[in-house]
Amino acid sequence: MSGVLFFFPLNLIQVQGYSATEAGGALLPLILLMFLLSRWSGGLLDRYGAKAPLVIGPIIAAAGFALFTRPRIGGSYWTTFFPAVLVLGLGWRLVLRHSPPP
């Protein structure tokens, strides 16, 4: 997870030519999605138990990581990076809510 939070903005700044503010804003959908879905994912734990979200969440997150392999240099954020950020945020929301404490 920390690799995406490090390498994604680094790619946006050094390869894609985004400013530091734009690169930070590119992660905003991920943060908002995790914030807005926190209550919903808590309800999943009560309804289905921890097993289903802990199996489905990493699969969705893996699809989000796979979507990060599609973008090329110079593509539009909305068509290249935004879908990957959304899918990854949804997968993380399921996994992070139900993971046992360390």
N, C-alpha and C positions, 0 to 999 in steps of 0.2 A: 504494500500500500504506500509506503513512504517513497518508493521509487517513482511512482506516478506523480506524487506531490513535489518531487524534486526535478525529474527529467521532463515532465510535460511543460512547466513554465520555462525551463531551460531551452527546450526545443522552440517554444513560441518566441522567445527573445532572440536567441542566437541564429536560428535557422529560418523562422518564418518572418522575422523582422518586427515583431510586436514590441511595444514599449513595456516597461515593467508594470505599469498600471493596467494595461490591456491584458497582460498575461495573468495578473492577479484576478482581474474581472472574468477571465475565461473559466476560472474554477468556481465562480459564484453560483452557477446552476447546481453544481455538485453539493455545495454547502446548503443552499436553499432546499434542495430536494431532501437531504438528510434531516434538516430541521422540520420541514413540513410533514414528512412521513413518520416521524418518531412515534406519535400516538397510534397511528395505524399499525406499525410493526409491533408495538406492544400488545395490541389486540390479537395479533396473529399468535403470539406466544400463549395467551390465555385460551384461544380457541383450538389450536392445533398442537400445542406443545413445542418444544425446542427443536425436535428432530427435523421436521419439514423445512423450516426457515434456514437451518444450518446446512441442509443439503441443497436447497434451491438457490439460496443466496450466493454461494461461491460459483455456481454454474452461471448465474446472471452476471456476476462480476467478471468471470472469465470471458464472457461474450463482450463485455465492455472493454476489457484489455485487448481482445481480438480486433475490435473496431478501431483501436488506436493504431493498428498497422496499415490501415487504408489511406490516411491522408498523404498528400504529396505537397511539395513546396509550392506556396502561393495559392493554395485553395482557400475558399471562403470558410470562415469559422463555423458558420451555421450548417454547412453541408459536410464538413470534414470532421471537426472536433466535437461539435455540440452533441451529436448522437452518441458518441463514445462516452462523453462526460455524463449524459443522462443515464445510460444503461449501467455504467460503473457505479454511479450514485445509488441507483436502486438496489443493485447487488450488495453494496456496502451497507446500506440501511438494514437489509435483512440480516446480514452477518453480524454487524457490530452490535446490534440491539440484543442479540441472543447469545453472544459469546460469554462463557463463564469468566468471572474475574480472575486475574492472575494470582 
